[in-house]
Amino acid sequence: MKQFFAVLVAAVFAAMSFAAVAQDKKMDKMEKSQKMDKKMDKKMDKKKGKMEKKKGEGKKKSDKKSDKMDKK
């Protein structure tokens, strides 16, 4: 009976350890995906900023052209 109890406790401990390891792996994957999302967001923000600057410059150039046409 003592051996049965010892095996039962060992089995429960092993199951709990296995579940904890699996949960840690799942959390690591989630953290990595969140980090990747943050990196992608930063890259997209930088690209949007560059695109807005380019768009702003394009409008300025067209405004200058229209000013020159008005002066003539």
N, CA and C atoms as a LAMMPS dump frame, in Angstrom:
ITEM: TIMESTEP
0
ITEM: NUMBER OF ATOMS
216
ITEM: BOX BOUNDS ff ff ff
-5.0000000000000000e+02 5.0000000000000000e+02
-5.0000000000000000e+02 5.0000000000000000e+02
-5.0000000000000000e+02 5.0000000000000000e+02
ITEM: ATOMS id mol type element x y z
1 1 1 N 0.828 -1.196 0
2 1 2 C 0 0 0
3 1 3 C 0.872 1.26 0
4 2 1 N 1.958 1.234 0.773
5 2 2 C 2.86 2.387 0.805
6 2 3 C 3.483 2.621 -0.565
7 3 1 N 3.825 1.54 -1.251
8 3 2 C 4.413 1.677 -2.577
9 3 3 C 3.404 2.269 -3.56
10 4 1 N 2.163 1.813 -3.461
11 4 2 C 1.12 2.345 -4.322
12 4 3 C 0.942 3.844 -4.1
13 5 1 N 0.933 4.249 -2.852
14 5 2 C 0.79 5.665 -2.507
15 5 3 C 1.984 6.469 -3.046
16 6 1 N 3.183 5.936 -2.916
17 6 2 C 4.381 6.615 -3.402
18 6 3 C 4.333 6.755 -4.925
19 7 1 N 3.909 5.708 -5.629
20 7 2 C 3.806 5.758 -7.088
21 7 3 C 2.735 6.76 -7.498
22 8 1 N 1.631 6.794 -6.764
23 8 2 C 0.554 7.73 -7.059
24 8 3 C 1.019 9.182 -6.894
25 9 1 N 1.735 9.459 -5.814
26 9 2 C 2.262 10.805 -5.58
27 9 3 C 3.267 11.172 -6.67
28 10 1 N 4.122 10.242 -7.047
29 10 2 C 5.109 10.501 -8.093
30 10 3 C 4.417 10.782 -9.435
31 11 1 N 3.351 10.041 -9.713
32 11 2 C 2.623 10.246 -10.968
33 11 3 C 1.963 11.628 -10.99
34 12 1 N 1.39 12.02 -9.888
35 12 2 C 0.756 13.342 -9.808
36 12 3 C 1.81 14.434 -9.967
37 13 1 N 2.943 14.272 -9.315
38 13 2 C 4.028 15.24 -9.43
39 13 3 C 4.512 15.343 -10.877
40 14 1 N 4.669 14.193 -11.543
41 14 2 C 5.124 14.19 -12.935
42 14 3 C 4.1 14.88 -13.834
43 15 1 N 2.835 14.624 -13.595
44 15 2 C 1.789 15.251 -14.41
45 15 3 C 1.781 16.766 -14.212
46 16 1 N 1.943 17.203 -12.989
47 16 2 C 1.961 18.637 -12.705
48 16 3 C 3.18 19.293 -13.345
49 17 1 N 4.305 18.63 -13.271
50 17 2 C 5.521 19.167 -13.883
51 17 3 C 5.369 19.264 -15.393
52 18 1 N 4.806 18.227 -15.998
53 18 2 C 4.601 18.226 -17.448
54 18 3 C 3.663 19.358 -17.858
55 19 1 N 2.607 19.56 -17.096
56 19 2 C 1.653 20.632 -17.404
57 19 3 C 2.312 22.005 -17.253
58 20 1 N 3.144 22.156 -16.236
59 20 2 C 3.816 23.439 -16.021
60 20 3 C 4.788 23.74 -17.16
61 21 1 N 5.521 22.749 -17.612
62 21 2 C 6.466 22.94 -18.713
63 21 3 C 5.716 23.305 -19.992
64 22 1 N 4.614 22.633 -20.242
65 22 2 C 3.826 22.929 -21.436
66 22 3 C 3.274 24.352 -21.381
67 23 1 N 2.829 24.772 -20.207
68 23 2 C 2.291 26.123 -20.06
69 23 3 C 3.392 27.166 -20.269
70 24 1 N 4.586 26.901 -19.754
71 24 2 C 5.711 27.827 -19.949
72 24 3 C 6.047 27.974 -21.427
73 25 1 N 6.046 26.868 -22.143
74 25 2 C 6.336 26.928 -23.578
75 25 3 C 5.282 27.752 -24.295
76 26 1 N 4.04 27.573 -23.902
77 26 2 C 2.948 28.327 -24.53
78 26 3 C 3.105 29.821 -24.253
79 27 1 N 3.477 30.156 -23.025
80 27 2 C 3.664 31.563 -22.661
81 27 3 C 4.846 32.162 -23.415
82 28 1 N 5.911 31.396 -23.59
83 28 2 C 7.073 31.875 -24.34
84 28 3 C 6.69 32.188 -25.784
85 29 1 N 5.894 31.325 -26.381
86 29 2 C 5.459 31.562 -27.755
87 29 3 C 4.621 32.831 -27.829
88 30 1 N 3.752 33.018 -26.847
89 30 2 C 2.904 34.207 -26.845
90 30 3 C 3.743 35.471 -26.683
91 31 1 N 4.734 35.419 -25.798
92 31 2 C 5.604 36.58 -25.587
93 31 3 C 6.401 36.892 -26.848
94 32 1 N 6.895 35.867 -27.507
95 32 2 C 7.653 36.077 -28.741
96 32 3 C 6.769 36.688 -29.818
97 33 1 N 5.545 36.2 -29.924
98 33 2 C 4.658 36.746 -30.952
99 33 3 C 4.298 38.196 -30.632
100 34 1 N 4.157 38.527 -29.348
101 34 2 C 3.875 39.907 -28.971
102 34 3 C 5.061 40.798 -29.299
103 35 1 N 6.27 40.323 -29.058
104 35 2 C 7.465 41.099 -29.381
105 35 3 C 7.549 41.323 -30.887
106 36 1 N 7.24 40.281 -31.66
107 36 2 C 7.283 40.412 -33.108
108 36 3 C 6.225 41.406 -33.576
109 37 1 N 5.05 41.372 -32.949
110 37 2 C 3.996 42.318 -33.309
111 37 3 C 4.439 43.746 -33.03
112 38 1 N 5.093 43.945 -31.888
113 38 2 C 5.568 45.279 -31.54
114 38 3 C 6.609 45.752 -32.548
115 39 1 N 7.515 44.859 -32.938
116 39 2 C 8.539 45.22 -33.916
117 39 3 C 7.896 45.582 -35.247
118 40 1 N 6.912 44.799 -35.661
119 40 2 C 6.235 45.068 -36.926
120 40 3 C 5.489 46.395 -36.857
121 41 1 N 4.875 46.677 -35.701
122 41 2 C 4.169 47.954 -35.533
123 41 3 C 5.141 49.123 -35.656
124 42 1 N 6.318 48.985 -35.042
125 42 2 C 7.319 50.049 -35.119
126 42 3 C 7.764 50.256 -36.557
127 43 1 N 7.984 49.162 -37.274
128 43 2 C 8.408 49.265 -38.669
129 43 3 C 7.324 49.935 -39.498
130 44 1 N 6.086 49.563 -39.255
131 44 2 C 4.979 50.147 -40.013
132 44 3 C 4.84 51.633 -39.697
133 45 1 N 5.031 51.998 -38.426
134 45 2 C 4.958 53.404 -38.052
135 45 3 C 6.05 54.208 -38.753
136 46 1 N 7.253 53.652 -38.817
137 46 2 C 8.354 54.335 -39.489
138 46 3 C 8.044 54.506 -40.965
139 47 1 N 7.501 53.464 -41.58
140 47 2 C 7.175 53.541 -42.999
141 47 3 C 6.081 54.573 -43.235
142 48 1 N 5.085 54.61 -42.345
143 48 2 C 4.011 55.587 -42.495
144 48 3 C 4.565 56.996 -42.371
145 49 1 N 5.487 57.195 -41.423
146 49 2 C 6.09 58.508 -41.247
147 49 3 C 6.848 58.942 -42.485
148 50 1 N 7.584 58.026 -43.082
149 50 2 C 8.339 58.334 -44.302
150 50 3 C 7.39 58.63 -45.45
151 51 1 N 6.319 57.851 -45.543
152 51 2 C 5.356 58.058 -46.629
153 51 3 C 4.665 59.405 -46.477
154 52 1 N 4.331 59.781 -45.24
155 52 2 C 3.68 61.065 -45.017
156 52 3 C 4.619 62.213 -45.361
157 53 1 N 5.891 62.056 -45.031
158 53 2 C 6.865 63.091 -45.374
159 53 3 C 6.957 63.235 -46.881
160 54 1 N 7.002 62.109 -47.58
161 54 2 C 7.102 62.14 -49.035
162 54 3 C 5.85 62.778 -49.629
163 55 1 N 4.692 62.437 -49.081
164 55 2 C 3.45 63.013 -49.587
165 55 3 C 3.436 64.515 -49.352
166 56 1 N 3.905 64.932 -48.184
167 56 2 C 3.952 66.356 -47.864
168 56 3 C 4.877 67.106 -48.8
169 57 1 N 6.009 66.508 -49.123
170 57 2 C 6.959 67.139 -50.029
171 57 3 C 6.359 67.244 -51.427
172 58 1 N 5.638 66.237 -51.846
173 58 2 C 5.016 66.252 -53.157
174 58 3 C 3.997 67.37 -53.265
175 59 1 N 3.241 67.586 -52.233
176 59 2 C 2.261 68.662 -52.243
177 59 3 C 2.951 70.012 -52.291
178 60 1 N 4.043 70.152 -51.58
179 60 2 C 4.772 71.422 -51.583
180 60 3 C 5.295 71.729 -52.977
181 61 1 N 5.812 70.718 -53.651
182 61 2 C 6.347 70.922 -54.999
183 61 3 C 5.232 71.328 -55.951
184 62 1 N 4.094 70.676 -55.834
185 62 2 C 2.991 71.02 -56.729
186 62 3 C 2.474 72.409 -56.414
187 63 1 N 2.489 72.799 -55.143
188 63 2 C 2.075 74.151 -54.773
189 63 3 C 3.03 75.181 -55.375
190 64 1 N 4.305 74.901 -55.367
191 64 2 C 5.291 75.819 -55.945
192 64 3 C 5.05 75.969 -57.435
193 65 1 N 4.737 74.858 -58.112
194 65 2 C 4.48 74.919 -59.545
195 65 3 C 3.248 75.774 -59.822
196 66 1 N 2.228 75.594 -59.019
197 66 2 C 1.001 76.379 -59.251
198 66 3 C 1.248 77.856 -58.956
199 67 1 N 2.124 78.147 -57.992
200 67 2 C 2.471 79.543 -57.701
201 67 3 C 3.196 80.163 -58.899
202 68 1 N 4.083 79.409 -59.507
203 68 2 C 4.817 79.919 -60.668
204 68 3 C 3.849 80.183 -61.826
205 69 1 N 2.865 79.306 -61.981
206 69 2 C 1.898 79.492 -63.048
207 69 3 C 1.043 80.726 -62.799
208 70 1 N 0.723 80.965 -61.534
209 70 2 C -0.081 82.149 -61.198
210 70 3 C 0.706 83.44 -61.467
211 71 1 N 1.997 83.43 -61.242
212 71 2 C 2.822 84.619 -61.428
213 71 3 C 2.915 85 -62.908
214 72 1 N 2.873 84.033 -63.79
215 72 2 C 2.996 84.303 -65.237
216 72 3 C 1.757 84.965 -65.704
